[in-house]
Amino acid sequence: MDLSTKFVGINLPHPLLAGASPLADSVTRCQALEAAGIAAIVLRSLFEEQLEAEAMAHHQAEVGHPDSRGEARSYLPAVDSSVFGPEQYLTHLRAVKKSVRVPVIASLNGCSHDGWIDYARAIDAAGADALELNLYAVAADPGESGAELEDRTLRVVHAVRRAVQLPLVIKVSPFYTALTNFALRLEEAGADGIVLFNRFYEPDIDIEAREPRYHLELSESRELGLRLRWLGLLSGHVRGSLAVSGGVHTARDAIKAVLCGAAAVQLVSALLRGGLERIGGLLAELTLWLEENGYHSLQQLRGSMDQSRTPDPGAIERLQYMHSLETYRLPGPVADS
Ligand SMILES: Cc1cc2nc3c(=O)[nH]c(=O)nc-3n(C[C@H](O)[C@H](O)[C@H](O)COP(=O)(O)O)c2cc1C
C-alpha cells in the first residue's frame, strides 16, 4: 500500500509524525522513534521567554546590573530552563540531525517580533528540515483587537519567512474569529503549512487555597472533531500543507483527518500512552483499512471529504447544528417525568 505523502515540500513514506513534545528530548529516543517507523520528528518548542532570559543574563553579565525588565520578569513564574536553553537546543538539534535520517522539524514559540529572527536563522543553519512556529498566546489585552493581534502575528511570520529558507509551518490555535481568512493571510506571509491546532491547557481552581491549578492532561479522540471541521473548511482554500495535531489515537482518527485534507498527522498523547510500538500498529491498521475499502494509496483518500465542493459551508454547518439540537432525545429518567 502506498501511504506516501508530501508535507511542506518534504516527501514522507507515510503521514505519521511525532508532534512537539518531550518524546524527542534525547538522541536515543529520536533513534527509537525512527526505528519504530515514524516519518518525521518535531522537537519540543523553545520559548521566546527562554531566549529573553538568556539575552537578559548576557546583558547583566556585561553591565553588572539587571535591566528594567528584570524586575517585571521577577513576578512571572520561572521558565523551566532545565530542559533546553537556546544553546542546548541548537546542540540537540545538530546531534539529532546527525543521528537519524528522518526529517527533523524544530519548533519555536513566541508572539512578539524581537529576538526570534536571529534564532530562526540559527535553527536553519543547524540543519533543521523545517521550522514550526507555535503561536500559543492568550489574547488577554483588552486594548488589542482581533485584527491587531492577527496583524502582529503576521508580522512575526513575515519576518521569520524573510530570514530563513527552510519550510515554515505555523501551529495555530482554534481561537481565531475568521480562521479561513487568517490561514490564507498566513500563507501570504510565507507559511508553507498549517498545523491544526495547538492545545490550550485549561486552568482549574483549588478552592481551599484559592489558587489556580494548571495541569497537563493527555488528549482523547473526541478532541479531533474541532480539527476535522477546520481541516475540511481550510482544505481546498490553502495552497500549502495541512497537518492535524490533537486527538489522533487510532488509525480511524488518522483516516478521518486525511479524508478532511490532512497531509500529515502529528501524534503525541497516543505515543505517550501507548508507547512507540503504536506507530507500527497504526500503520498496519491504516493499511488494512485502505485495502479493505479498495484504495491503492493514501493520496486517493486525501481531501475527498473536505468542504471545497460545498457551495456554502457556513450554511451547512448551521443546518447541521440545528439538526443536532432538534434530534436530541431526552434521556430516560427525564423523558418519563
Ligand atoms: C508533555 C507535552 C509537551 C508538549 N510540548 C509542546 C511543545 O513544546 N511545543 C508544542 O508546539 N506543542 C507541545 N505539546 C503539544 C503537542 O505537540 C500536541 O499539539 C498536543 O499534545 C495535541 O496532540 P495529541 O492529541 O497527539 O497529544 C506538548 C504536549 C505534551 C503532552
The ligand as an SDF file (V2000), in Angstrom:
LIG
                    3D

 31 33  0  0  0  0  0  0  0  0999 V2000
    4.2090   16.7580   27.5850 C   0  0  0  0  0  0  0  0  0  0  0  0
    3.8570   17.5820   26.3680 C   0  0  0  0  0  0  0  0  0  0  0  0
    4.7260   18.5580   25.9370 C   0  0  0  0  0  0  0  0  0  0  0  0
    4.4070   19.3350   24.8130 C   0  0  0  0  0  0  0  0  0  0  0  0
    5.2920   20.2820   24.3760 N   0  0  0  0  0  0  0  0  0  0  0  0
    4.9860   21.0180   23.2640 C   0  0  0  0  0  0  0  0  0  0  0  0
    5.8840   21.9730   22.7490 C   0  0  0  0  0  0  0  0  0  0  0  0
    6.9830   22.1860   23.2670 O   0  0  0  0  0  0  0  0  0  0  0  0
    5.5110   22.6690   21.6420 N   0  0  0  0  0  0  0  0  0  0  0  0
    4.3030   22.4740   21.0160 C   0  0  0  0  0  0  0  0  0  0  0  0
    4.0270   23.1110   19.9990 O   0  0  0  0  0  0  0  0  0  0  0  0
    3.4350   21.5650   21.4900 N   0  0  0  0  0  0  0  0  0  0  0  0
    3.7440   20.8500   22.5790 C   0  0  0  0  0  0  0  0  0  0  0  0
    2.8530   19.9230   23.0570 N   0  0  0  0  0  0  0  0  0  0  0  0
    1.5530   19.7790   22.3580 C   0  0  0  0  0  0  0  0  0  0  0  0
    1.6230   18.6360   21.3490 C   0  0  0  0  0  0  0  0  0  0  0  0
    2.5770   18.8800   20.3470 O   0  0  0  0  0  0  0  0  0  0  0  0
    0.2610   18.4220   20.6950 C   0  0  0  0  0  0  0  0  0  0  0  0
   -0.1120   19.5730   19.9530 O   0  0  0  0  0  0  0  0  0  0  0  0
   -0.8500   18.1180   21.6900 C   0  0  0  0  0  0  0  0  0  0  0  0
   -0.4110   17.2060   22.6830 O   0  0  0  0  0  0  0  0  0  0  0  0
   -2.0550   17.5370   20.9710 C   0  0  0  0  0  0  0  0  0  0  0  0
   -1.7060   16.3680   20.2830 O   0  0  0  0  0  0  0  0  0  0  0  0
   -2.0650   14.8880   20.8360 P   0  0  0  0  0  0  0  0  0  0  0  0
   -3.5370   14.8000   20.9360 O   0  0  0  0  0  0  0  0  0  0  0  0
   -1.4740   13.9540   19.8210 O   0  0  0  0  0  0  0  0  0  0  0  0
   -1.4170   14.7820   22.1700 O   0  0  0  0  0  0  0  0  0  0  0  0
    3.1660   19.1300   24.1460 C   0  0  0  0  0  0  0  0  0  0  0  0
    2.3080   18.1200   24.6000 C   0  0  0  0  0  0  0  0  0  0  0  0
    2.6370   17.3500   25.6850 C   0  0  0  0  0  0  0  0  0  0  0  0
    1.6870   16.2780   26.1240 C   0  0  0  0  0  0  0  0  0  0  0  0
  1  2  1  0
  2  3  1  0
  2 30  2  0
  3  4  2  0
  4  5  1  0
  4 28  1  0
  5  6  2  0
  6  7  1  0
  6 13  1  0
  7  8  2  0
  7  9  1  0
  9 10  1  0
 10 11  2  0
 10 12  1  0
 12 13  2  0
 13 14  1  0
 14 15  1  0
 14 28  1  0
 15 16  1  0
 16 17  1  0
 16 18  1  0
 18 19  1  0
 18 20  1  0
 20 21  1  0
 20 22  1  0
 22 23  1  0
 23 24  1  0
 24 25  2  0
 24 26  1  0
 24 27  1  0
 28 29  2  0
 29 30  1  0
 30 31  1  0
M  END
$$$$
